[in-house]
Amino acid sequence: MIKQRLVAILLVIFVLPTTMLSTLAFLLRSAPYHPPPFLCTVKSGSRCFMMGDAKQMAASSTTLAPGLHEAEMEVKKSRFIGYAQHVTTWKEAQDFLNIIKEEHPKSRHIAFGFVAGSNPVQERCSDDGEPTGTAGLPVLGGIKVEELSDVVCAVVRYFGGVKLGAGGLIRAYGGAARLVLREAPKEVLIPRTSLRVCVLSQNAGAVYDAAAKVGGSANDEEYTAEGELVVTVTCDLEQENRLRQILADATRGNAEFLQLEDNVDS
């Protein structure tokens, strides 16, 4: 009897854990591995957000159908109105934001997120006076979670008298953004790229001609202290090499391509 009990105890101590570990190892080996969808981390000050691989995003991105899209939700008597629109440049996004601000002059805050381009991916956001990271980043995150590009989304807040706290603000702004983005009709996005070009002032016309030849646009113009024109040219990704060649030929190799950096505005 004692021997039987001893054998039972040994089985519980040694055999059962070994079997469980073997089963767990089998399950881990057989489970499919899904690599993370993001390949790098971009930091701005004390903030940290993820940026997807440009080629992967270009191959599968969608955007919003033309027109202004709107959705509203209420959280503890505060109104959160989400607006979203398809844009291709930061200038277009700024024009959109100015219209929203004009329509809501008495609003407490208007936070926004903006994502555009594929080479590189440009991102901007603003908390517009809300505590850092509680408004702009959630709106930007809503765009990215919905896997959209060439989109600007603004969330207008009318304060209802009840403070929401940091967590409540994050959920409210992110929720309003995702609500309008989910309800809006979608379209397949043709991958586009933006190049920041610097040329001598006498070659300014060549830049605009080159942009027109590849079906692109030129914007964000500025002149340096030396009188050189710096401009951003946006076109379909498949036209990038042709655009570079046209600019090189038209300026006799004097066109300089600058780094187009991503920005996050607080």
Buried (B, 14 or more C-beta within 10 A) or exposed (E): EEEEEEEEEEEEEEEEEEEEEEEEEEEEEEEEEEEEEBEEEBEBEEBEBEBBBBEEBBEEBBBBEEEBBBBBBEBEEBBBBBBBBBBBBBBBBBEBBEBBBEEBEEBBBBBBBBBBBBBBBBBBBBBBEBEEBBBBBBBBBBBBBBBBBBBBBBBBBBEBEEEBEEEBBBBBBBBBBBBBBEEBEBEEBEBBBBBBBBBBEEBBEBBBBBBEBBEBBBBBEEEEEEEBBBBBBBBBBEBBEBBBEBBBEBBEEBBBEEEBEBEBEB
